[in-house]
């Protein structure tokens, strides 16, 4: 069993430690299916990251928007950009820093959106455009 690579990136001048969370047996079709399973948001093993360090899960929902949600289920937000989701996690844990886990599977936000308020307006537009694009691709492919 190999360990996941741990990366440190800088967002708005602050260092954040990130590690990808992948499942070796995860199928591509499963990665596109949203998950709200509680196991998706469990805190990390204390041998990997101390329980005192806030943990944020970052990933995409079924519409392609970026999500950031803490492991405790107290904070979360929906964003247009990955950098905005990372900045939200950084701001929410300003004095302590945080562990950031990128989920390979799609998930939906199950807490109040404290992120970009425009997402509520953009979501129906994105869904309509995606459906229209899929219909056009089906018609063009036949």
N, C-alpha and C positions, 0 to 999 in steps of 0.2 A: 504494500500500500504506500503510495507516495503522498507527500504532504503538499498542500496547496501553496502556491507562491504568494508571499505577502508583499504588497507593494505600498510604498508611501508616495502620495501625490500631494501637490500643493493646490489648494483652492483659496482664492482671494488672499494669498500670502500665508495661509495656515496649513500646516502639515496634517494629513489624515492618513491613517493606516487602513488599507483595504485588502481584502482577500476574496477571490471568487469562491462562491459556494456552488459546487456542481455535484450532480449525482451521476455516477458512471453508467447506470442502467436507465437513465432518463431518455425516453424516445423523443424525437423531434416533435411529434404530434402532441405529446404531453406538455412540452415546453410552451406551446401556444394556448393551452387550456388554462384559464385562470384558476387560481387556488386560493381558498380562504382557510385551508386546513390549519388548525392550531399548530401542528408540527412544523409548518412553514416558518413560524415566527418564534420558535423556542430560543431562549438565550443560549449562547455558546457554552461549550464545556469549559469549566474553569481552568482546565489544563491548557486551553488555547488562549482565552482572554479572561482576565479577571472580571468577576461579577460586578465590581465597583465601576467598571468602565461602561458608559452607556453604549448600547448596540443599536445600530440602525440598519434596516434592510432596505436596499435600493433595487429597483427593477422596473419593469414595464407592465402596464395593464393590457387588456385585450385591444384597446384602441390605440396603443402605442405611446401613451403619455407616460412620463416618468413618475414613479412613486417613491416616497421615503416614509418609512414607518419604524418607530422604535419597537424594540422587542417586548416592552412592557405593555404596549397597546394604549399608551397615553397620548402620543403625538403622531401626526402623519399629515402628508400633503401630496397633492398632485401637481405636476409641473410640466412645462413644455420641453425643457432642456435637462439633460443629465446634470450639468453643472449647477442648475438651480436646486435640484434635489439634494446634491452634495452640500451646497451652501446652507440649505435648511437644516440638515443634520448637524453641520458645524455650529450654526447659530444656536440650535437647541441644546447643545452640550458645550457651550462657550468656555466655561471655566475648566472643564475636565478633558475635553477632547472626546472622541468616540471611535468605536470600531465600526467599520462600514462593510456590510456583506452584500455583494451583488448576487441576486437570485437568478438562476438560469431559467426558471419557470415563470410564467405570467401569473400575476396575482392582482387582486382588487383591494382597494383601500377599505378597511372595515372600521375606521375611526373618522371623526369629523375632519373634513379637508381644511387644513390650515395653510395650504399652499396657495397656488394661483387661483383667484376667484373666477377668472375668465374661462377656466376649464369647463364649468357647467354650461356655458354658452357654446363652447367649441365642440364639445362631445357629440351633439347631434349632427353638426356639420361634418365632422370627420367620419361618422358612421354612414351618413348619406353618400359622401364622396367615395368611401371605400366600397360600398355596395354598388354604386354606379360604375366604378372602375372594374369590379369583378364581373358585372354584367357585360360590360364592353369587351373584356378579355374573353369571356365565354363566346360571345357573338363573333368576335374576330378570329377565334381559334377553330371555329367549325366550318 
